[in-house]
Amino acid sequence: MTPMARPTRGFSEQEYADRTSRAQAHMAQAGWAGLLLTTEAELRYFSGFHTLFWQSPTRPWFLFVPAVGKPVAIIPEIGADLMRRTWLDDIRTWSAPAPEDDGISLMTELLAPMARAGDVIGLPKGHETHLRMPLGDYERLMDGLRGLRIADGTPLMRGLRMVKSEAEIEKIAHICAIGSRSFARVPEIAREGQPLEDLFRAFRREALAQGADDVPYLVGGADAGGYHDVISPPSDRPLARGDILMLDTGATWDGYFCDFDRNFAIGAADDASRRAYDVLWRATEAGIAAARPGATARDLFEAMQAVIREIDDVGGDVGRLGHGLGMQLTEWPSHAAWDRTELTENMVLTLEPSLSYGAGRIMVHEENIVLRASGAELLTERAARDLPII
């Protein structure tokens, strides 16, 4: 796969202004005075504040998107310099950690006029969201803001983030290309007798050498005739002839993920594994064909499931057959029987059919796509038509 030109890191100020304007248009329709955010992806979405410091749970971080004007950052002083490099002007800080008052006074000062007016603000409450501050602090904050009403901001954030800008798509395409080149090297870095944990390290090194910023997610499995789970850490068991190997990577570049896997046989493959691979490859083709604006996430699930049933009558035990992709490894929507989210142009999705076959063995196949007006466009280099043998 020919390396593509590297995109520019970061985004223009206009990108963030457009995101904010779209959020404010939704808030105006709902009659909200603002939107309160506490989690990494949401803060980065509106501000461009990008740091690995979120790995520490010690300090809370807040961003308030008002009904009019730029977002307001209320953050620990340790992040002030980095936040000042973003497009934001109003940055309020405190010396943290301060368990007795970790930003609560500053938040109260900002929101008190809205509480007195009986205003409504949004706060994500729904599926795939969380409140990244101590619950006790949240209760204290709300107790000091009697009159402020809290609405669920999940649909607003979901609607904004599911549809990517061209600048976002360019970054995701870039990391998908890096992942594809890394997988193309697996036959050269994997060998019979190699401990699986050593292969994981070698793959991480390869992805970094190909240009990934990080490989925070790498899972997989290998066992005789097929693997049995896809979320365990790697063991020191050596790869053996007849193993089916799967690697699934979520590598990142400039804060955006790829998320796809590849399957291989070590030395030789049995007929059951070859057939499982064939079914999943064709199920993915069915998903690609079904992925068009106006279809639903459920439509993609049903298209893939119809092929999977050739082997696995139950199917769908993992709950879904793919999901959205972007700043997070998994985003909305879910390709599941219960998800009727309508697909629109510029959504970035994974297609991830899986099945069970014989004695608890499973197989998973995954590709990344972007929806265009004419249908699905692959961001990953399509997996080999037949199960590759190393």
Summary of the structure (lengths in Angstrom):
residues: 390
radius of gyration: 22.8
end to end distance: 19.4
largest distance: 71.5
contacts: 1302
relative contact order: 0.11
helix: 36%
strand: 23%
